[in-house]
Amino acid sequence: MNKIINIKNTLVAIIAVSLISCNTSNNSTSKNTSENPFKTQVDSILNLMTLDEKIGQLNLPATGPITTGSSKSTDVVKKIEEGLIGGLFNIKDHKNIYEVQKIAVEKSRLGIPLIFGMDVIHGFKTTFPIPLGLSSSWDMEMIEKTAQVAATEASANGINWTFSPMVDVSRDPRWGRISEGNGEDPYLGSQIARAMVNGYQQNNLAANNTIMSCVKHFALYGAPEAGRDYNTVDMSRIRMYNEYLPPYKAAVEEGVGSVMASFNEIDGVPATGNKWLLTDLLRDDWGFNGFVVSDYTGIYE
């Protein structure tokens, strides 16, 4: 039963965000997805969907410009027409995105818009210092502004979802992704998480200059054994709650729209299938109402 409920909540969040992303009005939207004015419309669409279409909404293939020349007949386009894709990762340029979105809205059975995601990490067209460099400034107003600028530029290009901020606390110099995070301090990481989420989303995903944020990598990704990426994580709950979880929780409290599950295991269970992590902690304890996405090929690997 929990799996069915969680899948339904995820579909509600994904479809709601997709519908909002196609609305260019500047009306403020609530941080809580359940209060979203699109909820009634989403529920009615869910009742019309087949099981295959519901599963399709959970698919996010990586692609480039797929609608030019002979690429128009690609398998991806066919799946979009069949309602078997919910969004695309790494497609760029507003013209390409417009053409693909037109296929989804006009040629699929239910006309559900796609969501377009990209790694907009420390700027889009305008490039800012890497996250570790930004964190060294301790200037939250400036850090929020960098995310706001990135959101404005990315949204103008058709992107409506970024896989940022990365808030993994790391204290092992052997780990290869330290530069993408905010360092070793959970307080600093929490403040930056709030600033980045605010910068991207501005508490108004219906605005035409904001994009949905995705906090990552949930959870404890920066603490793998021996600093080896993707390795297992083994730590006490006391250390977990006091030193590693606060930045993720801060992002959730700030209304982040999505959460990315990490590659690593926690208590011997992969994060992508960890009920304690993704349901008991994230949804039940923290009250997260958005959706969870796996890391790139995370479930397969």
C-alpha positions as a Markdown table, in Angstrom:
| # | Residue | x | y | z |
|---|---|---|---|---|
| 1 | Met | 0.0 | 0.0 | 0.0 |
| 2 | Asn | 2.8 | 2.4 | 0.8 |
| 3 | Lys | 4.3 | 1.9 | -2.6 |
| 4 | Ile | 1.0 | 2.7 | -4.3 |
| 5 | Ile | 0.5 | 5.8 | -2.2 |
| 6 | Asn | 4.1 | 7.0 | -2.9 |
| 7 | Ile | 3.8 | 6.5 | -6.6 |
| 8 | Lys | 0.5 | 8.4 | -6.7 |
| 9 | Asn | 2.1 | 11.3 | -4.7 |
| 10 | Thr | 5.0 | 11.4 | -7.1 |
| 11 | Leu | 2.8 | 11.4 | -10.2 |
| 12 | Val | 0.7 | 14.2 | -8.7 |
| 13 | Ala | 3.8 | 16.3 | -8.1 |
| 14 | Ile | 5.3 | 15.6 | -11.5 |
| 15 | Ile | 2.2 | 16.4 | -13.4 |
| 16 | Ala | 1.4 | 19.5 | -11.3 |
| 17 | Val | 4.9 | 20.9 | -11.9 |
| 18 | Ser | 4.6 | 20.1 | -15.7 |
| 19 | Leu | 1.3 | 22.0 | -15.8 |
| 20 | Ile | 2.7 | 24.9 | -13.8 |
| 21 | Ser | 5.7 | 25.1 | -16.1 |
| 22 | Cys | 3.4 | 25.8 | -19.0 |
| 23 | Asn | 1.7 | 28.6 | -17.2 |
| 24 | Thr | 3.5 | 31.9 | -17.5 |
| 25 | Ser | 1.4 | 33.8 | -15.0 |
| 26 | Asn | 3.0 | 35.4 | -12.0 |
| 27 | Asn | 0.5 | 34.2 | -9.5 |
| 28 | Ser | 2.2 | 33.0 | -6.3 |
| 29 | Thr | 2.1 | 29.2 | -5.6 |
| 30 | Ser | 2.2 | 27.5 | -2.3 |
| 31 | Lys | 5.3 | 25.5 | -1.2 |
| 32 | Asn | 2.9 | 22.7 | -0.4 |
| 33 | Thr | 2.0 | 20.7 | -3.5 |
| 34 | Ser | -1.3 | 19.5 | -1.9 |
| 35 | Glu | -2.5 | 23.1 | -1.9 |
| 36 | Asn | -1.7 | 23.7 | -5.5 |
| 37 | Pro | -4.6 | 25.0 | -7.6 |
| 38 | Phe | -3.8 | 22.4 | -10.2 |
| 39 | Lys | -4.5 | 19.5 | -7.9 |
| 40 | Thr | -8.1 | 18.9 | -9.0 |
| 41 | Gln | -7.0 | 18.9 | -12.6 |
| 42 | Val | -4.1 | 16.5 | -11.9 |
| 43 | Asp | -6.4 | 14.1 | -10.0 |
| 44 | Ser | -8.8 | 14.0 | -13.0 |
| 45 | Ile | -5.9 | 13.3 | -15.3 |
| 46 | Leu | -4.7 | 10.5 | -13.1 |
| 47 | Asn | -8.1 | 8.8 | -13.2 |
| 48 | Leu | -7.9 | 8.7 | -17.0 |
| 49 | Met | -4.3 | 7.3 | -17.2 |
| 50 | Thr | -3.5 | 3.7 | -18.0 |
| 51 | Leu | -0.8 | 1.9 | -15.9 |
| 52 | Asp | 1.7 | 2.3 | -18.8 |
| 53 | Glu | 1.1 | 6.0 | -18.9 |
| 54 | Lys | 1.6 | 6.4 | -15.2 |
| 55 | Ile | 4.8 | 4.5 | -15.4 |
| 56 | Gly | 5.8 | 6.6 | -18.4 |
| 57 | Gln | 5.5 | 9.7 | -16.4 |
| 58 | Leu | 8.4 | 8.4 | -14.2 |
| 59 | Asn | 10.8 | 8.1 | -17.2 |
| 60 | Leu | 13.4 | 10.9 | -17.8 |
| 61 | Pro | 15.6 | 9.9 | -20.7 |
| 62 | Ala | 18.8 | 11.9 | -21.5 |
| 63 | Thr | 18.8 | 13.3 | -25.0 |
| 64 | Gly | 20.1 | 16.1 | -27.2 |
| 65 | Pro | 18.2 | 18.0 | -29.9 |
| 66 | Ile | 15.9 | 15.2 | -31.0 |
| 67 | Thr | 13.5 | 17.1 | -33.3 |
| 68 | Thr | 15.8 | 18.2 | -36.1 |
| 69 | Gly | 16.1 | 16.5 | -39.5 |
| 70 | Ser | 15.8 | 12.7 | -39.5 |
| 71 | Ser | 15.8 | 12.7 | -35.7 |
| 72 | Lys | 12.1 | 13.5 | -35.7 |
| 73 | Ser | 11.4 | 9.8 | -36.1 |
| 74 | Thr | 13.5 | 8.7 | -33.1 |
| 75 | Asp | 12.2 | 6.3 | -30.5 |
| 76 | Val | 12.1 | 9.1 | -28.0 |
| 77 | Val | 9.6 | 11.1 | -30.0 |
| 78 | Lys | 7.4 | 8.0 | -30.5 |
| 79 | Lys | 7.4 | 7.4 | -26.7 |
| 80 | Ile | 6.4 | 11.0 | -26.1 |
| 81 | Glu | 3.5 | 10.6 | -28.5 |
| 82 | Glu | 2.5 | 7.4 | -26.6 |
| 83 | Gly | 2.6 | 9.2 | -23.3 |
| 84 | Leu | 5.5 | 7.0 | -22.1 |
| 85 | Ile | 7.9 | 9.8 | -21.1 |
| 86 | Gly | 7.4 | 12.4 | -18.4 |
| 87 | Gly | 10.4 | 14.6 | -19.1 |
| 88 | Leu | 13.7 | 15.0 | -20.8 |
| 89 | Phe | 17.2 | 15.5 | -19.4 |
| 90 | Asn | 19.8 | 17.7 | -21.1 |
| 91 | Ile | 17.9 | 18.9 | -24.1 |
| 92 | Lys | 18.8 | 22.5 | -24.7 |
| 93 | Asp | 17.6 | 25.6 | -26.7 |
| 94 | His | 14.1 | 27.0 | -26.4 |
| 95 | Lys | 13.3 | 26.2 | -30.1 |
| 96 | Asn | 14.1 | 22.5 | -29.6 |
| 97 | Ile | 12.2 | 22.4 | -26.3 |
| 98 | Tyr | 9.2 | 24.1 | -27.9 |
| 99 | Glu | 9.0 | 21.5 | -30.7 |
| 100 | Val | 9.2 | 18.6 | -28.3 |
| 101 | Gln | 6.7 | 20.2 | -25.9 |
| 102 | Lys | 4.3 | 20.7 | -28.9 |
| 103 | Ile | 4.5 | 16.9 | -29.6 |
| 104 | Ala | 3.7 | 16.1 | -26.0 |
| 105 | Val | 0.7 | 18.5 | -25.7 |
| 106 | Glu | -0.8 | 18.0 | -29.2 |
| 107 | Lys | 0.0 | 14.4 | -30.1 |
| 108 | Ser | -0.1 | 12.4 | -26.9 |
| 109 | Arg | -3.5 | 11.0 | -25.8 |
| 110 | Leu | -3.8 | 13.2 | -22.6 |
| 111 | Gly | -1.6 | 16.1 | -23.7 |
| 112 | Ile | 0.4 | 16.2 | -20.5 |
| 113 | Pro | 3.3 | 18.6 | -20.8 |
| 114 | Leu | 6.9 | 17.4 | -20.4 |
| 115 | Ile | 9.3 | 18.7 | -17.7 |
| 116 | Phe | 12.8 | 19.7 | -18.9 |
| 117 | Gly | 15.8 | 19.2 | -16.6 |
| 118 | Met | 19.4 | 20.2 | -16.8 |
| 119 | Asp | 22.5 | 20.4 | -14.5 |
| 120 | Val | 22.4 | 24.1 | -14.0 |
| 121 | Ile | 25.0 | 24.0 | -11.2 |
| 122 | His | 26.9 | 27.3 | -10.8 |
| 123 | Gly | 25.3 | 29.4 | -13.6 |
| 124 | Phe | 23.8 | 28.8 | -17.0 |
| 125 | Lys | 25.1 | 31.3 | -19.5 |
| 126 | Thr | 26.7 | 33.5 | -16.8 |
| 127 | Thr | 29.2 | 31.3 | -15.0 |
| 128 | Phe | 29.8 | 31.8 | -11.3 |
| 129 | Pro | 32.5 | 30.3 | -9.0 |
| 130 | Ile | 32.1 | 26.6 | -8.2 |
| 131 | Pro | 29.9 | 25.8 | -5.2 |
| 132 | Leu | 32.8 | 25.3 | -2.9 |
| 133 | Gly | 34.1 | 28.7 | -3.9 |
| 134 | Leu | 30.8 | 30.3 | -3.4 |
| 135 | Ser | 30.4 | 28.7 | 0.0 |
| 136 | Ser | 33.7 | 30.2 | 1.1 |
| 137 | Ser | 32.2 | 33.7 | 0.8 |
| 138 | Trp | 29.6 | 33.1 | 3.5 |
| 139 | Asp | 27.5 | 35.6 | 1.6 |
| 140 | Met | 24.0 | 34.2 | 1.5 |
| 141 | Glu | 22.5 | 37.1 | -0.3 |
| 142 | Met | 25.0 | 36.8 | -3.1 |
| 143 | Ile | 24.7 | 33.1 | -3.3 |
| 144 | Glu | 20.9 | 33.3 | -3.6 |
| 145 | Lys | 21.4 | 35.9 | -6.3 |
| 146 | Thr | 23.6 | 33.6 | -8.4 |
| 147 | Ala | 20.9 | 31.0 | -8.3 |
| 148 | Gln | 18.3 | 33.6 | -9.3 |
| 149 | Val | 20.4 | 34.7 | -12.3 |
| 150 | Ala | 20.9 | 31.1 | -13.3 |
| 151 | Ala | 17.1 | 30.4 | -13.1 |
| 152 | Thr | 16.3 | 33.5 | -15.1 |
| 153 | Glu | 18.7 | 32.5 | -17.9 |
| 154 | Ala | 17.8 | 28.8 | -17.9 |
| 155 | Ser | 14.0 | 29.4 | -17.9 |
| 156 | Ala | 14.4 | 31.7 | -20.8 |
| 157 | Asn | 16.0 | 28.8 | -22.6 |
| 158 | Gly | 13.1 | 26.5 | -21.9 |
| 159 | Ile | 14.6 | 24.7 | -18.8 |
| 160 | Asn | 12.3 | 24.3 | -15.8 |
| 161 | Trp | 14.2 | 22.0 | -13.5 |
| 162 | Thr | 17.8 | 22.0 | -12.2 |
| 163 | Phe | 19.6 | 19.3 | -10.3 |
| 164 | Ser | 20.9 | 21.7 | -7.7 |
| 165 | Pro | 21.9 | 22.4 | -5.0 |
| 166 | Met | 24.3 | 19.7 | -4.0 |
| 167 | Val | 24.5 | 19.9 | -0.2 |
| 168 | Asp | 26.4 | 16.7 | 0.7 |
| 169 | Val | 28.6 | 17.3 | 3.7 |
| 170 | Ser | 32.1 | 15.9 | 3.1 |
| 171 | Arg | 35.1 | 15.6 | 5.4 |
| 172 | Asp | 37.3 | 13.2 | 3.5 |
| 173 | Pro | 39.7 | 14.9 | 1.0 |
| 174 | Arg | 39.9 | 11.7 | -0.9 |
| 175 | Trp | 36.3 | 12.1 | -2.2 |
| 176 | Gly | 36.4 | 13.4 | -5.8 |
| 177 | Arg | 33.3 | 15.6 | -5.7 |
| 178 | Ile | 34.1 | 17.9 | -2.8 |
| 179 | Ser | 34.2 | 20.9 | -5.2 |
| 180 | Glu | 30.6 | 20.5 | -6.0 |
| 181 | Gly | 29.4 | 20.9 | -2.4 |
| 182 | Asn | 29.7 | 23.4 | 0.4 |
| 183 | Gly | 32.4 | 21.8 | 2.5 |
| 184 | Glu | 32.3 | 20.2 | 5.9 |
| 185 | Asp | 30.1 | 22.3 | 8.0 |
| 186 | Pro | 26.4 | 21.4 | 8.4 |
| 187 | Tyr | 25.3 | 24.9 | 9.5 |
| 188 | Leu | 26.9 | 26.6 | 6.5 |
| 189 | Gly | 25.6 | 23.9 | 4.2 |
| 190 | Ser | 22.0 | 24.4 | 5.6 |
| 191 | Gln | 22.1 | 28.2 | 5.1 |
| 192 | Ile | 23.4 | 27.7 | 1.5 |
| 193 | Ala | 20.7 | 25.1 | 0.8 |
| 194 | Arg | 18.0 | 27.6 | 1.8 |
| 195 | Ala | 19.6 | 30.4 | -0.3 |
| 196 | Met | 19.9 | 28.3 | -3.4 |
| 197 | Val | 16.4 | 26.9 | -3.2 |
| 198 | Asn | 15.1 | 30.4 | -2.8 |
| 199 | Gly | 17.2 | 31.7 | -5.6 |
| 200 | Tyr | 15.9 | 29.1 | -8.1 |
| 201 | Gln | 12.3 | 28.9 | -7.0 |
| 202 | Gln | 11.5 | 32.3 | -5.5 |
| 203 | Asn | 8.5 | 30.6 | -3.9 |
| 204 | Asn | 6.7 | 30.9 | -7.2 |
| 205 | Leu | 7.1 | 28.1 | -9.7 |
| 206 | Ala | 4.4 | 29.7 | -11.9 |
| 207 | Ala | 6.6 | 32.7 | -12.6 |
| 208 | Asn | 8.4 | 32.7 | -16.0 |
| 209 | Asn | 11.8 | 33.3 | -14.5 |
| 210 | Thr | 12.0 | 30.5 | -11.9 |
| 211 | Ile | 12.9 | 26.8 | -12.1 |
| 212 | Met | 12.3 | 23.9 | -9.8 |
| 213 | Ser | 15.2 | 23.0 | -7.6 |
| 214 | Cys | 16.4 | 19.5 | -6.8 |
| 215 | Val | 18.4 | 19.0 | -3.6 |
| 216 | Lys | 21.0 | 16.2 | -3.8 |
| 217 | His | 22.3 | 13.6 | -3.1 |
| 218 | Phe | 19.9 | 12.2 | -0.5 |
| 219 | Ala | 21.6 | 11.1 | 1.6 |
| 220 | Leu | 25.1 | 11.0 | 3.0 |
| 221 | Tyr | 26.6 | 10.8 | -0.4 |
| 222 | Gly | 29.7 | 12.8 | 0.8 |
| 223 | Ala | 30.7 | 10.2 | 3.4 |
| 224 | Pro | 31.5 | 7.0 | 1.4 |
| 225 | Glu | 34.0 | 4.6 | 3.0 |
| 226 | Ala | 37.6 | 5.4 | 2.0 |
| 227 | Gly | 36.4 | 8.4 | 0.0 |
| 228 | Arg | 35.5 | 6.2 | -2.9 |
| 229 | Asp | 32.6 | 7.5 | -4.9 |
| 230 | Tyr | 29.4 | 5.3 | -4.8 |
| 231 | Asn | 30.8 | 3.3 | -1.9 |
| 232 | Thr | 28.7 | 2.3 | 1.0 |
| 233 | Val | 28.1 | 4.6 | 3.9 |
| 234 | Asp | 28.1 | 3.3 | 7.5 |
| 235 | Met | 27.5 | 5.7 | 10.3 |
| 236 | Ser | 25.6 | 6.1 | 13.5 |
| 237 | Arg | 22.2 | 7.8 | 13.6 |
| 238 | Ile | 23.6 | 10.4 | 16.0 |
| 239 | Arg | 26.3 | 11.5 | 13.5 |
| 240 | Met | 23.8 | 11.3 | 10.7 |
| 241 | Tyr | 21.2 | 13.6 | 12.3 |
| 242 | Asn | 23.7 | 16.1 | 13.7 |
| 243 | Glu | 26.3 | 16.4 | 11.0 |
| 244 | Tyr | 25.0 | 15.2 | 7.6 |
| 245 | Leu | 21.2 | 15.4 | 7.4 |
| 246 | Pro | 20.7 | 19.1 | 8.3 |
| 247 | Pro | 21.4 | 20.6 | 4.8 |
| 248 | Tyr | 18.9 | 18.3 | 3.1 |
| 249 | Lys | 16.3 | 19.1 | 5.8 |
| 250 | Ala | 16.9 | 22.8 | 5.4 |
| 251 | Ala | 16.1 | 22.5 | 1.7 |
| 252 | Val | 12.9 | 20.6 | 2.4 |
| 253 | Glu | 11.8 | 23.2 | 4.9 |
| 254 | Glu | 12.5 | 25.9 | 2.3 |
| 255 | Gly | 10.1 | 24.2 | -0.1 |
| 256 | Val | 12.4 | 22.5 | -2.6 |
| 257 | Gly | 10.3 | 20.9 | -5.3 |
| 258 | Ser | 12.3 | 17.6 | -5.8 |
| 259 | Val | 14.9 | 15.5 | -4.1 |
| 260 | Met | 17.6 | 13.3 | -5.8 |
| 261 | Ala | 18.3 | 9.9 | -4.2 |
| 262 | Ser | 22.0 | 9.1 | -3.9 |
| 263 | Phe | 24.0 | 6.1 | -5.2 |
| 264 | Asn | 25.3 | 4.9 | -1.9 |
| 265 | Glu | 23.9 | 2.4 | 0.6 |
| 266 | Ile | 22.6 | 3.4 | 4.0 |
| 267 | Asp | 22.4 | 0.7 | 6.6 |
| 268 | Gly | 23.1 | -1.8 | 3.8 |
| 269 | Val | 20.1 | -0.7 | 1.7 |
| 270 | Pro | 20.6 | 1.3 | -1.5 |
| 271 | Ala | 19.2 | 4.9 | -1.1 |
| 272 | Thr | 17.0 | 4.5 | -4.2 |
| 273 | Gly | 15.1 | 1.7 | -2.5 |
| 274 | Asn | 15.5 | 2.7 | 1.1 |
| 275 | Lys | 12.0 | 3.0 | 2.7 |
| 276 | Trp | 13.3 | 4.4 | 5.9 |
| 277 | Leu | 15.2 | 7.2 | 4.1 |
| 278 | Leu | 12.7 | 8.1 | 1.3 |
| 279 | Thr | 9.4 | 7.5 | 3.1 |
| 280 | Asp | 9.8 | 7.3 | 6.9 |
| 281 | Leu | 12.3 | 10.2 | 7.2 |
| 282 | Leu | 11.7 | 12.3 | 4.1 |
| 283 | Arg | 8.0 | 12.2 | 3.8 |
| 284 | Asp | 6.6 | 11.2 | 7.2 |
| 285 | Asp | 9.0 | 13.0 | 9.5 |
| 286 | Trp | 10.0 | 16.0 | 7.3 |
| 287 | Gly | 6.7 | 16.3 | 5.5 |
| 288 | Phe | 8.2 | 16.5 | 2.0 |
| 289 | Asn | 5.4 | 16.7 | -0.7 |
| 290 | Gly | 7.4 | 16.9 | -3.9 |
| 291 | Phe | 8.9 | 14.1 | -5.9 |
| 292 | Val | 12.0 | 12.0 | -5.7 |
| 293 | Val | 14.3 | 11.3 | -8.7 |
| 294 | Ser | 17.1 | 8.8 | -8.9 |
| 295 | Asp | 20.6 | 9.9 | -9.8 |
| 296 | Tyr | 21.7 | 9.3 | -13.4 |
| 297 | Thr | 21.3 | 5.5 | -14.0 |
| 298 | Gly | 21.1 | 5.1 | -10.2 |
| 299 | Ile | 18.5 | 2.3 | -10.2 |
| 300 | Tyr | 20.2 | 0.4 | -13.0 |
| 301 | Glu | 23.6 | 0.6 | -11.3 |
